[in-house]
């Protein structure tokens, strides 16, 4: 057991403070450049990757002053890009495609995951709903319109040939509204999905990680303007985030309790998310046209002529990353 783990077990808040202090005193070989990073809900795993990068001092060591802001959904984070209050956000190509069609010029600059590990449609434990077909006419909770949960709800409609009402509840409203019976089902992300199951407040109806093919499911997107003006700062930011992924994978004894403390969950739930999500993350952020195109094919709406081409939604200028350099 490491010193950090013993400290975290005794006092999580103190441990996090120690991490923050150590990050603030880490040495840097670069002048500090500020970058605004928008995180699409706290519980979505990219937020933890960014927090670990900050707490471990990776941003500072790369010469980056990263300002982290947590939003309520992916669509809200995209709005922050449009407003100029975020330079980089956690996102996926479908959200950026919708934004690009609306005049928000941003593209993927690094990949984190190729599947929706732990993302599920969940129903109350005593629900009569037994399959996707049973969602016809039901009320299904999502975080917000245009978010990843909304995209997955849309895919579910197409996959099972059903129509249901999506109810925007925000990230914090999904589970309470499921428990209270205000909605019949929710599209929920980890670790909330694991927590709901362990606490007996719901059961899995659809596991998107199993049901859907590999694609560019999650990663980091940046505005075209920022990438063009500050390519070196963006590269160093992505370096720090890749180092964070490597650290999380290589240090489970620290990462699992820190994940539990960060999300306010039990270590049992954190362990499930660690194994199901974090151990499957991309090490170098490398993307392919096929992965991006698959994402668009799964989630695209309207005619193909109205959608941006897949080549417009990502760039390989900043990947692959070598976090061990």
RODO-2510 file (C-alpha; in nm, 4 decimals, decimal comma):
residues 325
     n   res          X          Y          Z
     1     x     0,0000     0,0000     0,0000
     2     x     0,1446     0,3385    -0,1001
     3     x     0,1701     0,6427     0,1239
     4     x    -0,0945     0,8119    -0,0898
     5     x    -0,3356     0,5177    -0,0509
     6     x    -0,2948     0,5188     0,3275
     7     x    -0,3566     0,8939     0,3356
     8     x    -0,6606     0,8632     0,1088
     9     x    -0,8045     0,5856     0,3258
    10     x    -0,7660     0,8021     0,6343
    11     x    -0,8841     1,1300     0,4854
    12     x    -0,9786     1,1578     0,1155
    13     x    -1,0048     1,5377     0,1239
    14     x    -0,6559     1,5703     0,2702
    15     x    -0,5152     1,3340     0,0106
    16     x    -0,6678     1,5349    -0,2712
    17     x    -0,5281     1,8524    -0,1201
    18     x    -0,1822     1,6967    -0,1075
    19     x    -0,2125     1,6068    -0,4737
    20     x    -0,3129     1,9620    -0,5574
    21     x    -0,0177     2,1024    -0,3616
    22     x     0,2262     1,8630    -0,5270
    23     x     0,0894     1,9630    -0,8667
    24     x     0,1425     2,3276    -0,7801
    25     x     0,5059     2,2718    -0,6905
    26     x     0,6029     2,0443    -0,9786
    27     x     0,8821     2,1677    -1,1993
    28     x     0,8186     2,2833    -1,5542
    29     x     1,0485     2,3224    -1,8498
    30     x     0,8057     2,5497    -2,0354
    31     x     0,6509     2,8891    -1,9769
    32     x     0,2915     2,8505    -1,8639
    33     x     0,0254     2,8726    -2,1374
    34     x    -0,3392     2,8792    -2,0346
    35     x    -0,5920     2,6453    -2,1933
    36     x    -0,9599     2,6147    -2,1090
    37     x    -1,0739     2,2505    -2,0868
    38     x    -1,4469     2,1771    -2,0826
    39     x    -1,5562     1,8492    -1,9230
    40     x    -1,8922     1,7023    -2,0254
    41     x    -2,0306     1,6079    -1,6803
    42     x    -1,8168     1,5192    -1,3818
    43     x    -1,8969     1,1463    -1,3751
    44     x    -1,7962     1,0800    -1,7390
    45     x    -1,4502     0,9206    -1,7319
    46     x    -1,2601     1,1915    -1,9308
    47     x    -1,3197     1,4282    -1,6399
    48     x    -1,1270     1,1977    -1,4070
    49     x    -0,8443     1,1708    -1,6612
    50     x    -0,8175     1,5508    -1,6659
    51     x    -0,8356     1,5789    -1,2862
    52     x    -0,5576     1,3230    -1,2390
    53     x    -0,3451     1,5099    -1,4936
    54     x    -0,3898     1,8246    -1,2870
    55     x    -0,3372     1,6632    -0,9467
    56     x    -0,0269     1,4731    -1,0572
    57     x     0,1271     1,7874    -1,2006
    58     x     0,1331     1,6641    -1,5603
    59     x    -0,0141     1,9850    -1,7017
    60     x     0,2377     2,2012    -1,5203
    61     x     0,5264     1,9768    -1,6221
    62     x     0,4140     2,0242    -1,9825
    63     x     0,4031     2,4020    -1,9364
    64     x     0,0238     2,4257    -1,9392
    65     x    -0,2058     2,6168    -1,7060
    66     x    -0,5180     2,4034    -1,7537
    67     x    -0,8433     2,5573    -1,6348
    68     x    -1,0963     2,2748    -1,5919
    69     x    -1,4700     2,3475    -1,6082
    70     x    -1,7356     2,0783    -1,5609
    71     x    -2,0550     2,1144    -1,7638
    72     x    -2,3887     1,9328    -1,7438
    73     x    -2,3637     1,7553    -2,0784
    74     x    -2,1733     1,7178    -2,4015
    75     x    -2,3981     1,9656    -2,5761
    76     x    -2,3327     2,2263    -2,3068
    77     x    -1,9581     2,1714    -2,3453
    78     x    -1,9941     2,2228    -2,7205
    79     x    -2,1775     2,5475    -2,6506
    80     x    -1,8756     2,6540    -2,4452
    81     x    -1,6555     2,5996    -2,7521
    82     x    -1,8931     2,8144    -2,9547
    83     x    -1,8888     3,0870    -2,6894
    84     x    -1,5095     3,0839    -2,6667
    85     x    -1,5105     2,9773    -2,3015
    86     x    -1,3548     2,6380    -2,3819
    87     x    -1,0651     2,5514    -2,6117
    88     x    -1,0763     2,1735    -2,5658
    89     x    -1,3673     1,9545    -2,4555
    90     x    -1,4359     1,5889    -2,3850
    91     x    -1,6644     1,4820    -2,6693
    92     x    -1,7189     1,2540    -2,9685
    93     x    -1,7469     1,3020    -3,3478
    94     x    -2,1273     1,2954    -3,3549
    95     x    -2,1572     1,5890    -3,1186
    96     x    -1,8947     1,7779    -3,3181
    97     x    -2,0753     1,6925    -3,6430
    98     x    -2,3944     1,8484    -3,5072
    99     x    -2,1959     2,1505    -3,3972
   100     x    -2,0141     2,1837    -3,7269
   101     x    -2,3453     2,1779    -3,9133
   102     x    -2,4486     2,4694    -3,6901
   103     x    -2,1294     2,6641    -3,7552
   104     x    -1,9190     2,5506    -3,4577
   105     x    -1,5855     2,4560    -3,6151
   106     x    -1,4191     2,1946    -3,3950
   107     x    -1,2765     1,8505    -3,4520
   108     x    -1,1388     1,5515    -3,2622
   109     x    -0,7695     1,5827    -3,1771
   110     x    -0,7225     1,2680    -2,9673
   111     x    -0,9125     0,9483    -2,8877
   112     x    -0,9821     0,7934    -2,5492
   113     x    -1,2183     0,5017    -2,6127
   114     x    -1,3694     0,2946    -2,8938
   115     x    -1,6697     0,1604    -2,7026
   116     x    -1,9317     0,2793    -2,4522
   117     x    -1,7949     0,0695    -2,1678
   118     x    -2,0460     0,0783    -1,8819
   119     x    -2,3016     0,2901    -2,0688
   120     x    -2,6434     0,1333    -2,0318
   121     x    -3,0154     0,1808    -2,0515
   122     x    -3,1382     0,0970    -1,7046
   123     x    -3,4875     0,0351    -1,5740
   124     x    -3,6253     0,0048    -1,2189
   125     x    -3,5569    -0,3312    -1,0574
   126     x    -3,9283    -0,4230    -1,0690
   127     x    -3,9934    -0,2851    -1,4190
   128     x    -4,2027    -0,4867    -1,6656
   129     x    -3,9739    -0,3656    -1,9469
   130     x    -3,7700    -0,6647    -2,0648
   131     x    -3,6278    -0,5600    -2,4021
   132     x    -3,5601    -0,2584    -2,6192
   133     x    -3,8878    -0,3229    -2,7989
   134     x    -4,0740    -0,2633    -2,4714
   135     x    -3,9579     0,1005    -2,4662
   136     x    -4,2278     0,1939    -2,7181
   137     x    -4,4213     0,4927    -2,5860
   138     x    -4,2169     0,5152    -2,2668
   139     x    -4,0386     0,8102    -2,1032
   140     x    -3,6592     0,7726    -2,1105
   141     x    -3,4308     1,0057    -1,9180
   142     x    -3,1225     1,1601    -2,0823
   143     x    -2,8871     1,4351    -1,9704
   144     x    -2,9787     1,6885    -2,2412
   145     x    -3,0681     1,7232    -2,6067
   146     x    -2,7656     1,6755    -2,8307
   147     x    -2,5652     1,4952    -2,5622
   148     x    -2,4095     1,1487    -2,5828
   149     x    -2,7045     1,0083    -2,3884
   150     x    -2,9398     1,1612    -2,6452
   151     x    -2,7389     1,0075    -2,9306
   152     x    -2,7546     0,6650    -2,7668
   153     x    -3,1284     0,7041    -2,7161
   154     x    -3,1639     0,7834    -3,0863
   155     x    -2,9605     0,4756    -3,1796
   156     x    -3,1849     0,2642    -2,9567
   157     x    -3,4943     0,3876    -3,1394
   158     x    -3,3441     0,2888    -3,4734
   159     x    -3,2057    -0,0433    -3,3488
   160     x    -3,5359    -0,1662    -3,2030
   161     x    -3,7761     0,0227    -3,4302
   162     x    -3,9483     0,1998    -3,1419
   163     x    -4,0441     0,5528    -3,0498
   164     x    -4,0224     0,6931    -2,6988
   165     x    -4,0063     1,0327    -2,5334
   166     x    -3,6628     1,1531    -2,4206
   167     x    -3,6711     1,3605    -2,1022
   168     x    -3,3712     1,5913    -2,0347
   169     x    -3,2809     1,5574    -1,6668
   170     x    -2,9175     1,6669    -1,6426
   171     x    -2,6473     1,4327    -1,5200
   172     x    -2,7520     1,4671    -1,1571
   173     x    -3,1192     1,4018    -1,2267
   174     x    -3,1008     1,0647    -1,3998
   175     x    -3,0907     0,8302    -1,1018
   176     x    -3,3286     1,0222    -0,8698
   177     x    -3,5934     1,0321    -1,1423
   178     x    -3,5514     0,6609    -1,2125
   179     x    -3,5899     0,5767    -0,8446
   180     x    -3,8942     0,8033    -0,8044
   181     x    -4,0660     0,6571    -1,1102
   182     x    -4,0781     0,9854    -1,3004
   183     x    -3,9244     0,8066    -1,5998
   184     x    -3,9470     0,4467    -1,7161
   185     x    -3,5797     0,4148    -1,8041
   186     x    -3,2585     0,6172    -1,8216
   187     x    -2,9554     0,6287    -2,0470
   188     x    -2,6781     0,6270    -1,7890
   189     x    -2,2992     0,6318    -1,7942
   190     x    -2,0476     0,4774    -1,5544
   191     x    -1,9912     0,4851    -1,2663
   192     x    -2,3590     0,5670    -1,2116
   193     x    -2,4649     0,2535    -1,3987
   194     x    -2,2537     0,0323    -1,1720
   195     x    -2,3692     0,2155    -0,8609
   196     x    -2,7385     0,1820    -0,9476
   197     x    -2,6997    -0,1934    -0,9997
   198     x    -2,4948    -0,2525    -0,6830
   199     x    -2,7393    -0,0526    -0,4695
   200     x    -3,0354    -0,2414    -0,6180
   201     x    -3,2066     0,0685    -0,7582
   202     x    -3,2180    -0,0546    -1,1172
   203     x    -3,1123    -0,3193    -1,3621
   204     x    -2,9515    -0,3199    -1,7038
   205     x    -3,1752    -0,3370    -2,0095
   206     x    -2,9192    -0,2587    -2,2816
   207     x    -2,5385    -0,2544    -2,2546
   208     x    -2,4097    -0,0275    -2,5317
   209     x    -2,0541    -0,1540    -2,4898
   210     x    -2,1677    -0,4979    -2,6031
   211     x    -2,4394    -0,3997    -2,8484
   212     x    -2,2530    -0,1472    -3,0600
   213     x    -1,9473    -0,1876    -3,2873
   214     x    -1,6090    -0,0277    -3,2228
   215     x    -1,5920     0,3392    -3,3191
   216     x    -1,4504     0,6683    -3,1956
   217     x    -1,6708     0,6819    -2,8885
   218     x    -1,4925     0,9402    -2,6766
   219     x    -1,1928     1,1682    -2,6822
   220     x    -1,0785     1,5273    -2,6885
   221     x    -1,2045     1,7845    -2,9360
   222     x    -1,0607     2,1313    -2,9980
   223     x    -1,1807     2,4344    -3,1856
   224     x    -1,0157     2,4731    -3,5247
   225     x    -0,9173     2,8294    -3,4392
   226     x    -0,7412     2,7312    -3,1167
   227     x    -0,5592     2,4386    -3,2815
   228     x    -0,4362     2,6700    -3,5563
   229     x    -0,3238     2,9489    -3,3210
   230     x    -0,1777     2,7376    -3,0390
   231     x    -0,0683     2,3993    -3,1765
   232     x     0,2207     2,3596    -2,9327
   233     x     0,0060     2,4311    -2,6268
   234     x    -0,2584     2,1918    -2,7531
   235     x     0,0031     1,9212    -2,8110
   236     x     0,1450     1,9631    -2,4613
   237     x    -0,2070     1,9480    -2,3179
   238     x    -0,2755     1,6209    -2,4968
   239     x     0,0628     1,4917    -2,3800
   240     x    -0,0383     1,5585    -2,0197
   241     x    -0,3736     1,3865    -2,0675
   242     x    -0,2050     1,0820    -2,2236
   243     x     0,0366     1,0663    -1,9322
   244     x    -0,2641     1,0688    -1,7014
   245     x    -0,4136     0,7665    -1,8788
   246     x    -0,0825     0,5854    -1,8460
   247     x    -0,0585     0,6734    -1,4760
   248     x    -0,4130     0,5513    -1,4073
   249     x    -0,3492     0,2211    -1,5835
   250     x    -0,0187     0,1572    -1,4100
   251     x    -0,1229     0,2582    -1,0574
   252     x    -0,4494     0,0823    -0,9655
   253     x    -0,3775     0,0997    -0,5915
   254     x    -0,3850     0,4788    -0,6157
   255     x    -0,6296     0,5210    -0,9034
   256     x    -0,9208     0,3157    -0,7681
   257     x    -0,9520     0,4895    -0,4290
   258     x    -0,8931     0,8269    -0,5923
   259     x    -1,1700     0,7508    -0,8423
   260     x    -1,3977     0,6545    -0,5526
   261     x    -1,3206     0,9790    -0,3699
   262     x    -1,3575     1,1931    -0,6829
   263     x    -1,7030     1,0554    -0,7722
   264     x    -1,8242     0,9955    -0,4168
   265     x    -1,8729     0,6237    -0,4779
   266     x    -1,7667     0,3046    -0,3056
   267     x    -1,4402     0,1378    -0,3957
   268     x    -1,6457    -0,1585    -0,5197
   269     x    -1,8121     0,0632    -0,7798
   270     x    -1,4828     0,2369    -0,8603
   271     x    -1,3128    -0,0985    -0,9148
   272     x    -1,5797    -0,1976    -1,1676
   273     x    -1,5357     0,1250    -1,3603
   274     x    -1,1579     0,0989    -1,3441
   275     x    -1,1607    -0,2506    -1,4932
   276     x    -1,4431    -0,1894    -1,7392
   277     x    -1,3440     0,1563    -1,8618
   278     x    -0,9989     0,2835    -1,7703
   279     x    -0,8033    -0,0306    -1,8535
   280     x    -0,9533    -0,0139    -2,2048
   281     x    -0,8538     0,3455    -2,2834
   282     x    -0,6278     0,4337    -2,5751
   283     x    -0,2630     0,4792    -2,4830
   284     x    -0,1655     0,7057    -2,7718
   285     x    -0,4918     0,8743    -2,8779
   286     x    -0,4505     0,7613    -3,2402
   287     x    -0,7640     0,7807    -3,4564
   288     x    -0,8649     0,6370    -3,7930
   289     x    -1,1109     0,7475    -4,0576
   290     x    -1,2935     0,4158    -4,0211
   291     x    -1,3595     0,4720    -3,6509
   292     x    -1,4909     0,8232    -3,7132
   293     x    -1,7045     0,7122    -4,0073
   294     x    -1,8583     0,4296    -3,8039
   295     x    -1,9594     0,6799    -3,5383
   296     x    -2,1305     0,9000    -3,7962
   297     x    -2,3046     0,6028    -3,9566
   298     x    -2,4435     0,4949    -3,6197
   299     x    -2,5578     0,8345    -3,4998
   300     x    -2,5999     1,0468    -3,8125
   301     x    -2,9324     1,2196    -3,8581
   302     x    -3,0778     1,3734    -4,1709
   303     x    -2,9402     1,3143    -4,5175
   304     x    -2,5710     1,2415    -4,5649
   305     x    -2,5491     1,5543    -4,7794
   306     x    -2,6366     1,7651    -4,4735
   307     x    -2,3689     1,6122    -4,2511
   308     x    -2,0020     1,7103    -4,2435
   309     x    -1,7676     1,4594    -4,4027
   310     x    -1,5841     1,2331    -4,1588
   311     x    -1,2510     1,3773    -4,2743
   312     x    -1,3582     1,7182    -4,1391
   313     x    -1,4188     1,5835    -3,7893
   314     x    -1,0722     1,4743    -3,6823
   315     x    -0,7059     1,5504    -3,7341
   316     x    -0,3998     1,3326    -3,6827
   317     x    -0,1712     1,6351    -3,6423
   318     x    -0,1400     1,5698    -3,2671
   319     x    -0,1404     1,1884    -3,2540
   320     x    -0,0149     0,9301    -3,1916
   321     x     0,1167     1,0495    -2,8557
   322     x     0,4070     0,8869    -2,6746
   323     x     0,3314     0,9430    -2,3036
   324     x     0,6531     0,7641    -2,2030
   325     x     0,8794     0,9911    -2,4059
***
